[in-house]
């Protein structure tokens, strides 16, 4: 499947194939472990061109899908890509690297280590100008009015997003931790010959996550040494899930109403109710085709068994599950 385009996507709204192919070929870039990386110089050359274009009108209410990978963020983005007004960007990390210069967490485009956390102080005039011009160019070329950017790690850049896009709509997708962690572990094992597929070049993303998000947080201080020593995909995935969900819960308290929380389980169990709520939050008109595609595509999944985690993080995992309203049965 190229650019998340399947047969049902084409049948539902053929005119949305062009925006997805445009995003895939000219805006998103190819990450470290994918094929076709020869196109990256063309993508970054494009960004140098886009940044020089005299596009002054700000982007209208961009939508960001946040969370943890393997939580349903991709399928939600693909569903929203079918909306008549939407141009969808699937983790356009090349775009963010071109705008910021230090976004690259896994080492796809630069030897310079990226940063997880960014604040309003990082929203320099140049960054603001480039991001607005990149999005505006994409919208003009794709013939759309609203952009949806699915980039889960932006959850750690809420201050930057607010400063650059004050009218942004942010969707926080959450999923049962057992299912998320097992899905990450399965993905990593499936691509086991490429150990850097999920965690970056020489596990760069993992080390940055520990150094930049875990180490400064007093909550993790008692088990920091244990976390640094983790090597199993399941344990590492659990740490990523815990720190991301803690960030989401803090944002919910600090910025009430600015994020729309969506449970993956609700999305798959009742898309007919969940999708219209998401569209309303985003300020998008109801779209029968979008809801129909969601109903055809989304199916509830059988839950995974509770994970058997390292003792140092088992209690934190269970506490986070409870904070999100999930049951936490004992590992089998």
N, C-alpha and C positions, 0 to 999 in steps of 0.2 A: 504494500500500500504506500503510495507516494502522497506526502502532504496531508495525511489523514483523509484522503478522498477515497471513498468506497462506492460501490454501485448504488447503494441506497442514497448516498449523499448526492450523486449526480442526478438520480431520478427525482429527488425532492426539489432541487433547485439548480438546474444546470448552469445558470448564470453565475453561481458562486464558485465555480471551479477556477475561473480566471483569478480572482483575488487570492485564492489559496496557492495556486501555482506561482503567482507573482511574489507572494510572501516567502514561499519556500525557496525560490531560486535567487531572489534579489535582495532580500531583507534579513532573513533569519540566520544565514551562515551555516556551515557544517561543523559540528563539534568534533573534538579530538578523535573519537572512536568511530566515526561514521565515514562512509565512502563519499567520494565527490568533493573532497576538501580543496581540490584545484579551483573551485569556484570562489573561495574566500577572498583572494585578492580582488576579484571583480566586485564582490559585495562591499568590501571596505573602500574600494575606489568609488563606488556609488555613493557611499556615505560622505566622502570628501566632496563629491558634487552636490549632494542634497544640502550639505551644511552651508553651501555658498548661495543657494537659491533665495531670492527675496520673498520668502513666504512669511508674512507678519501676523496673519490671523491666528490666534491661539487655537489649540485643539479643543474640541467641545467634549467635555465629560468622558475622558477615556475610561475604559473599564479594565481593571486588573484582577486576574484570578490568582489567588495566593494559597499557600498551604505547604504541603509536603508532596514531593513526587510520589506517584503510585497511589494517590488518593482520589483519583477520578478527575484531576484537573484537565487532562488532555481531552477526554470525552466531553466534558462540559464546554471547553473551548470550541471543539468541533461542532457541537450543537449550536452554540451562539454564532458560529461562522455562517450558518445558513440564514440568519436574519437579514432581511432586505437592506438594512442600513449599516451592517457590520462588515468591517475588514478585520480578519483575525490573524494575529501573529503568535505562532507557537514557540515560546521560549526564544525570542529574538536576542540571544545573548551577544551576537555580533553587533547589534544596534546599540546595546547598552555599553559594550566595550568601546565602540567608536565614540560614544557620547562622553563616557567617564574616564576611560583610559586605565582603570584599575578594577574592572568588574569581573575579570576572568577568574572564576573560582577553580576550574578544573585544568586550566592550562591549554585551552584550545587555540588561543590566538596570541598569547603573550607569555614570555618568561617571567613577567612581573606578577607577583602574587596578587590576587584579587582581594577584595574586602567584602565581608558579609554585611556589616552594619554601616549604614550611611544616614546622615541627618540633614536637617535644613541647611547646615553650614556647607554641605557639599553641593548645594544647588546654586552654583555660581552663575552669573549671567551667561557665560558660554555654554554651560551644561543645559540651562533652560532653553537657550536658543536652538541648540542642536537637537534636543529631544522633540521640541515642537516642530521643527522643520522636518525631521525624519518621519514623524507620524503624519504630518500634513502631506508630505510628498507621497507616502504610501496610500493615503486616502484618495488623493487626486488620481494617482495612476490606477488604483483599483476601482474607482468610481463609487466609493462609499462615504458615509457621513460620520460614522463612529468607529473607533478602533477598540478592539479587545486584545489585550496583551496577557497571555498566560505565562507567568514567570514566577513559580512558587516562592523562590528565595527573596522576592521583593517584600515579603512580610517583615524582613529585618531592616527595611528602608522606608518605613512609614513617614518619617520626618522629611526625607527627600521627596517622596511622592507628593506630600501635602504642599511642599514649597513650590514644586514645579507645576503640579496640576491640582490647584485648590478645589476644583469641582470634580475630581476623580471619583469613580464608583469602585469600591473594592469588595470582592467576593472572597470570603474565607471558607475554603472547602476543608472539612474535617472528616476523618474516617477512623473507625475502630483501630486502635493501635496495633492489635494483634494482626489484623488483616493488612494494614499498611506495611508493617515491618516484614511480614512474611513475603509480601509482594516485592519489596525491595531486595530481600535476600534471594528470592527466586530469580529476579532479574539479574542480580550480580552473579549468581551461580550459572545461569544460562549463558552469560557472557564472560564466563570464568577465565577464558584464555586472554581476556582483556581486563585485567584487574583494575584498570583506571577508568572503566566505562562509567561507573557510578561515582567513584570517590576521587577521580581526577588523576592526573599524571603523578605517579609515585604517591598516590593517595593524598594529593595536595588538598583537595576539598575537605577531607577528613581532618587533616592537621590544622587547616585554617578554622574549621568549625570548632575544634577543641581550643585552639589558642585564642580565637577572637570572641567566641560566644560562651564557651563552657568555663574557661579559666577565670574570666572576670566576674562571674556570677557566684556570689557567696553560697547560693543553694547547692552548688556542686562541689564546693571546697572539700567536704569530708571524703569524697570519692574521686577527686581529680586524678590522683595517681593511678587508681584502678582504671579510670576511663582512658587515660593515655595508653594503657597497656592492652586495650581491647583489640582484637583482630578478627573475630567472627563477624560476618556480614550482619547477622541477626542482632547482635549486641550493638554494633555501630549504627544500624538502622534505628534501633530503639532510642539511642541517644539523640539522633537527629530528630526523631519524632517528638521526643520529650521537650527538647529545647524549642522547637518550632511551635508546639502547642502551648507551651508556657508563654511564649511571645504573643501568640494570638489571644490568649486569655487576658494578658495584661493590656493589650490594645483595646480589647472589648470594654475594659473598665475605664481606661484613660480616654478613649475616644468613642463614647457611646453613640450609636447610630451611624458611625462612619463606615462600618464594615457590616456586610450582610453574611451571617454565618449560615452555611448550608451543610447538612450532613449527607455524606455520600449514600448512606443507607436510605435516607428519605428521597434523595434524587432518583435512585434506582427503583425504589418501591412504588413511588407515586409521582412520576414525572409530569403527569397532567396537572397536578397541583403545584409542584415545585418550580417548574420552568416559568409559568406565568408570574410567580412571585419574584423570580430573579429578573425577568424582563421589566417588571414594574419598578423594582429597586434601581435598575440601571437607567431608567427613563427611556426605555425602548418600547415601541408600540407592540401590542399583542400580535403574535404571528402564528397562525394555525399550522403552517408548514414546519416551523421549528418544533412545536410541541408534538406534532405527529412523528417527526423523525426521532425525537427523544423517546417516545413510547415504543417505537419499533426497535430502537437500538439498545435501550437500557433494560437490563434484567437483574433482579436481586441475585447476589452471589452467596453461595453457602459459606458461612464463616469459617475461618481457619481456627485451629485449636490455639489456646493461649501459648505464647512463646516461653521457652525455657531460657531465661536470661541469666547473665552474670549476676551473682548475688548483690553486687554493689549497686546495680541499677534496677533490680527487680521491684523494690519498694517505690522508687521514683516513678517507674512505669505504672504501677498500680494506682498511685496517688493521682497521676495525670489522667488516667482512664476515669477515675471517679470524678475528677473536676469537670470532665467533659460529659458526664452522665452515662458512661458505659459501665457495664458490669465487668468485674475482674475475677473470674473463676481461677482457681489454682492451676498452674501448668500441669499438663498430663505427663 
